[in-house]
Amino acid sequence: LGIVDKKWADRLLLGFTYSNMYQDIQTGVRQEIVYGQKHRKGHSLMPSLEYGKRDLFTKGLDIVLTANYNKNLTTNVDTSYEYNWRGEKHLMNSAGEQSRQHSRADNNNWNGTLTLNYRVGKMHTFTFNHVLNTFHRSNTSLLAAEEMKSAIAKETRKNISGLSYRLMPSEHWNFSAFGKYYNQFVAGPMATSSTQDEYVR
């Protein structure tokens, strides 16, 4: 949904995407390992924004801005017993075809881009571009009577900036120079013991 060709915006678009997923997990890495009831399910909600304007504030300055947010919840369920290819169930002391699990992952993902083009006459163009991406995941175990949220979430942040200059003296050749800057932050749980029962951020 949006508007176009206004004095203050060439394009202003608002979007919304919803998706729902259910997936049976049938085998492990090797085909001789087979699962009968292991599955995952989830849904995503994603609003988005796009804005574009030529000759913003001054002639020759163009802007394009995009942003979206993705809220995704995924539940992994592995609480059944061992199966074979005939569909026969083999009872064990504890449930879980691969590893006993009933957990929910809450994922939050932000994406944004900003592009500025500035044309000076017919020969010179300066372009600035920035991309931002953030991700945050928290895991919650649903096996107990009360939900148990993991104390250490997984996080990433990426910032990528680019600046370029282009000289176009004729239709037959042009010259470009550019530079990029990358910045990344990553945090999450890291095991501090061989049994992987103790973690630090």
RANOR-V253275 format. One record per residue. SS is DSSP state (2 for helix, 1 for strand, 0 for the rest). PSI is psi in degrees with one decimal (* if undefined). D_FIRST is the distance of its C-alpha to the first C-alpha in whole Angstrom. Layout:
BEGIN
ss=<SS:SS>
psi=<PSI:PSI>
d_first=<D_FIRST:D_FIRST>
END
This chain:
BEGIN
ss=<0:1:1:1:0:0:0:0:0:0:1:1:1:1:1:1:1:1:1:1:1:1:1:1:0:0:1:0:0:0:0:0:0:1:0:0:0:0:1:1:1:1:1:1:1:1:1:1:1:1:1:1:1:0:0:0:0:0:0:0:1:1:1:1:1:1:1:1:1:1:1:1:1:1:1:1:1:1:0:0:0:1:1:0:0:0:0:0:1:1:0:0:0:0:0:0:0:0:0:0:1:1:1:1:1:1:1:1:1:1:1:1:1:1:1:1:1:1:1:1:0:0:0:1:1:1:1:1:1:1:1:1:1:1:1:1:1:1:1:1:1:0:0:0:0:0:0:1:1:0:0:0:0:1:1:1:1:1:1:1:1:1:1:1:1:1:1:0:0:0:0:0:0:0:1:1:1:1:1:1:1:1:1:1:1:1:1:0:0:1:1:0:0:0:0:0:0:0:1:1:0>
psi=<132.9:-176.8:155.3:160.9:50.1:165.6:-33.5:-1.1:128.9:-36.4:128.8:107.5:134.7:132.5:160.9:130.7:134.3:135.5:148.3:142.1:139.1:129.9:122.2:134.6:108.7:-35.6:165.2:-157.5:-39.4:144.8:-20.3:-14.4:116.6:142.9:143.3:-35.7:2.6:134.0:169.0:151.6:159.5:178.5:160.0:142.5:125.1:99.1:152.0:158.9:139.2:132.2:133.6:139.6:126.1:148.1:50.7:122.3:-39.8:156.1:132.2:-8.5:114.6:146.0:140.6:125.3:129.2:148.9:144.3:154.8:130.6:114.5:113.6:130.0:123.5:129.8:126.0:128.4:119.2:79.4:13.3:-167.0:174.9:138.1:161.0:-177.9:-17.9:-4.5:10.2:136.1:135.9:110.9:141.0:173.7:-31.4:145.1:159.3:109.8:-36.1:-59.7:128.0:120.6:136.6:93.4:156.1:132.4:123.0:111.5:131.8:121.8:121.5:137.1:137.5:144.6:145.1:125.8:126.2:126.9:131.1:114.7:127.3:105.1:-151.7:-7.2:-26.6:134.7:126.6:136.0:131.1:135.0:137.0:135.2:128.2:133.1:126.4:144.9:136.0:124.7:130.2:139.7:139.0:128.0:131.1:12.9:-34.7:171.2:-34.6:143.0:137.7:106.6:138.5:136.5:-24.5:115.4:162.7:130.0:142.0:146.8:129.2:131.4:123.3:121.5:141.2:142.7:130.9:155.8:136.1:128.7:124.4:79.6:-21.2:174.7:-13.1:-23.3:156.8:168.4:133.6:140.7:137.9:161.1:152.7:149.6:128.6:134.9:128.6:137.7:131.4:133.9:150.0:-177.8:137.2:127.1:137.8:2.6:155.3:-25.0:-3.1:45.8:0.4:134.6:152.1:159.9:*>
d_first=<0:4:7:10:14:15:18:17:14:14:11:9:6:5:6:9:12:15:18:22:25:29:31:35:37:40:42:43:43:46:46:49:48:46:43:43:41:39:35:32:29:26:22:19:16:14:11:10:10:10:12:15:17:20:24:22:25:28:28:28:26:22:20:17:16:14:15:15:17:18:20:22:25:28:31:34:37:41:43:45:48:49:49:50:49:51:49:52:51:53:54:54:55:51:48:46:46:45:45:44:41:38:36:32:30:28:26:24:22:20:19:19:20:21:22:24:26:28:30:34:35:35:37:35:32:31:28:28:25:25:24:24:24:25:26:28:30:32:34:35:38:38:42:43:43:41:38:40:37:38:40:38:35:34:32:31:29:29:29:29:29:30:32:33:35:35:38:37:41:40:39:41:41:39:39:37:38:35:36:34:34:34:34:33:34:35:37:38:41:44:47:50:52:53:52:49:49:49:46:45:42>
END
